[in-house]
Structures are given as C-alpha cells and as structure tokens.
C-alpha cells in the first residue's frame, strides 16, 4: 500500500514539474506574440487592445533590423557550409584512424561545447583585435561561428560514421571505383541524413547566437539577435516582440524541416 502511494506521489510530482516547465517556456512566448500584434502606438502591455501587422512591417523598415537580418542569414549560411565541409573529412579521419593523441584532439575539437560563449567571445576579440590586428567584423564573425558550430557538426556526423559498414566502400572499389569515387558515391549518400541534420542544426546555432557575436559586431556589421538587444537599449516598443516572434517561428520552421528530412528522435540519438 505504501509503495503504491509513493508511486502515485512520484508520478504526480513528475507531471506537475513537467507542466510547470512547459508553462515557463511557453507563456512568455505567447505573451510576446500577443504584444507583437497589439495595435497600440508605443506600448508593451497585456492584453492587447487590437490587431495589427504594423510591428512586423516596422522590423523590415528599421535599418538596424534589416541589416541584421541580412548579415545573420549570410553569416549562418556561410558558417553552415564551412562547418559541414570541414566536419565531414575531419570526422572520417578521426573515426577511421588510430593515432597518438587521438583523445586529446577529439577533446580539443569538442571543447567549445564546454566553454561558456562569453569566454570564447572575449578570447576571440582579444586575439583578432589586439594580436592579429584583424578589424573586419564579418570574417571575424565567420571564424567565431565556425569555432562554436563545428563541434556540433563533428558530433552528429561522427555518430553516423561509427556504425558505418566499410565493406560497402570495399565492394564499390572491387567493382572498379576509385577511393575518391567510393567516397562520393557510397559514403556521402549513406551519411546524407546526418549531413542534413548537421547543416540545419549548425544554421540554427549560428542564426541565434548572441554571446559570441556581441563581442565581434560593429556599427556596420551586426547580427539580428545583437541588433535586437541593441535596439532594446534605446527603445522598447512592440517591434521587439515582433522580432522575437519572427526568431521563434523561423527556428520552429527549421526544426520542422529537420523532423521531416531526418527525424527528431534520430537526430537526438546521434547527439547523445
């Protein structure tokens, strides 16, 4: 009897915590979304008194937001391309070869996952500006985003290569294909799902990053999340909520694409 009561209490407590967690995550988004459609002129309060899309239009009319959107899209796409292109051969080499210091190399490549973004941003801005004298923000941002996204690319692609059946490559080579041909016609197609998952997840990480980007932006090159934070310092109107809603729904669209092309459960399995 006591065991049954304990189980009931445990189940109730678990469900209660889950419900609180969901509410904690969802309620702020719902409130922000409601404010984003409020017809007031300059007010952020709940509940809204009307419906309008003018705040979403304002996001595209404000030069700070517009430039931030363009920079973020170009930066995220460039980061995705470089992270995946670097990640594929790196994973193949690490997974398939044994060499002295392999564990150390793997730890070093995955270390950005464990180091706080503020620390990485501070270290990179010091290196670029003080020691290397690199003052062009976009290349600096690109390098920084590759540093913070490459570990995710390596983790996802490596998981698919660990269980890869190399006899398929050997069969292709025995039929006349060169090692390079077997690589592009056998290996790449078979790990295509992990490559797609890596690309989408890398794009999301780059697109939404704030901690590192805040250190490396300037007046001419600024990402959308950093532009949003900068705007909040001087003004606080519903266009901020509209920008937040755009970020949330864009990220959800990418997650939905990931689910359709790869599957969230399979993706999580590659991560953990």
Secondary structure, DSSP 8 states (H G I E B T S, - for coil): -HHHHHHHHHHHHHHHHHHHHHHHHHHHHHHHHHHHT---SS---SS-SS---HHHHHHHHSHHHHHHHHHHHHHHHHHHHHHHHHHHHHHHHHHH---TTHHHHHHHHHGGGTS-HHHHHHHHHIIIIIIS----HHHHHHHHHHHHHHHHHHHHHHHHHHT--THHHHHHHHTT--HHHHIIIIIHHHTHHHHHHHHHHHHHHHHH--TTHHHH--SSS--HHHHHHHHHHH--SHHHHHHHHHHHHHHHHHHHHHHHHT-HHHHHHHH-
